[in-house]
Amino acid sequence: MITANFDIEPLRQIIREEMERANFHRDKQNELPPMLTITQLMELLHIKRTKASELLSRADFPVFREAGVLIPTHLLFQWIEKHTSWMEENTDYYEKHII
């Protein structure tokens, strides 16, 4: 029989931080209206109109054009989560902040 001893507290801390981060995003999303205007998108992402226009012109960016230009909030957060994987695969950002 193999027994291993390790300090589980660092793992608990990582789990706690990830749960807090997930709750923050869920709470933030619930505070927002179901559809965002371009101005609200710019404020939320801290970007200027040029970058907002670039995002809105992307084929994969969620935008509802039938009633003007509106961004479905829940789809925006899904899009962000989907595209965050690029950072995981191409940078060491998460390694620096998790360890």
C-alpha positions as CSV (number, residue, x, y, z in Angstrom):
1,M,0.0,0.0,0.0
2,I,1.3,3.4,-0.9
3,T,0.5,6.4,1.3
4,A,1.2,10.0,0.4
5,N,1.0,13.0,2.7
6,F,0.6,16.4,1.3
7,D,-0.8,19.7,2.5
8,I,-4.3,20.0,1.1
9,E,-4.7,23.6,2.2
10,P,-3.2,25.1,-1.0
11,L,-5.6,23.1,-3.1
12,R,-8.5,24.3,-0.9
13,Q,-7.3,27.9,-1.4
14,I,-7.2,27.5,-5.2
15,I,-10.7,26.0,-5.2
16,R,-12.0,28.8,-2.9
17,E,-10.5,31.5,-5.2
18,E,-12.0,29.9,-8.4
19,M,-15.4,29.6,-6.8
20,E,-15.2,33.3,-5.7
21,R,-14.2,34.3,-9.3
22,A,-17.1,32.2,-10.8
23,N,-19.5,33.8,-8.3
24,F,-18.2,37.3,-9.2
25,H,-18.9,36.7,-12.9
26,R,-22.3,35.2,-12.3
27,D,-23.2,38.1,-10.0
28,K,-21.9,40.7,-12.5
29,Q,-23.8,39.1,-15.3
30,N,-27.0,39.2,-13.3
31,E,-26.6,42.9,-12.6
32,L,-26.5,43.7,-16.3
33,P,-29.5,44.1,-18.6
34,P,-30.3,41.1,-20.9
35,M,-29.1,43.1,-23.9
36,L,-26.2,45.6,-24.0
37,T,-25.9,48.7,-26.1
38,I,-22.5,49.5,-27.7
39,T,-21.9,52.1,-25.0
40,Q,-22.6,49.5,-22.3
41,L,-20.3,47.0,-24.0
42,M,-17.6,49.6,-24.1
43,E,-18.0,50.4,-20.4
44,L,-18.1,46.8,-19.4
45,L,-15.0,45.8,-21.3
46,H,-13.2,49.1,-20.8
47,I,-12.7,49.6,-24.6
48,K,-13.1,52.4,-27.0
49,R,-15.5,52.6,-30.0
50,T,-12.9,51.4,-32.5
51,K,-12.3,48.2,-30.6
52,A,-16.0,47.8,-30.0
53,S,-16.6,48.1,-33.8
54,E,-13.9,45.5,-34.4
55,L,-15.6,43.1,-32.1
56,L,-19.1,43.8,-33.6
57,S,-17.7,43.1,-37.1
58,R,-16.4,39.6,-36.1
59,A,-18.5,36.8,-37.5
60,D,-18.3,34.9,-34.2
61,F,-19.2,37.8,-32.0
62,P,-22.8,37.7,-30.6
63,V,-24.8,40.6,-31.9
64,F,-28.5,41.1,-32.4
65,R,-29.1,43.6,-35.3
66,E,-32.8,43.2,-35.8
67,A,-33.5,46.0,-33.2
68,G,-30.5,48.2,-33.8
69,V,-27.1,46.9,-32.5
70,L,-27.6,45.0,-29.2
71,I,-25.4,42.4,-27.6
72,P,-27.1,39.5,-25.7
73,T,-25.4,39.6,-22.3
74,H,-25.4,35.9,-21.6
75,L,-23.9,35.2,-25.1
76,L,-21.3,37.8,-24.5
77,F,-20.1,36.0,-21.4
78,Q,-20.1,32.7,-23.2
79,W,-18.1,34.2,-26.0
80,I,-15.6,35.6,-23.5
81,E,-15.2,32.2,-21.8
82,K,-14.8,30.5,-25.1
83,H,-12.1,32.9,-26.2
84,T,-10.3,32.9,-22.9
85,S,-8.9,29.5,-23.8
86,W,-6.5,31.3,-26.2
87,M,-4.8,32.8,-23.2
88,E,-4.5,29.4,-21.5
89,E,-3.0,27.9,-24.6
90,N,-0.7,30.8,-25.7
91,T,0.5,32.5,-22.6
92,D,1.6,31.6,-19.1
93,Y,-0.9,34.0,-17.5
94,Y,-2.8,31.3,-15.6
95,E,0.4,29.5,-14.4
96,K,1.6,32.8,-12.8
97,H,-1.6,33.5,-11.1
98,I,-2.6,30.1,-9.9
99,I,0.7,29.0,-8.4
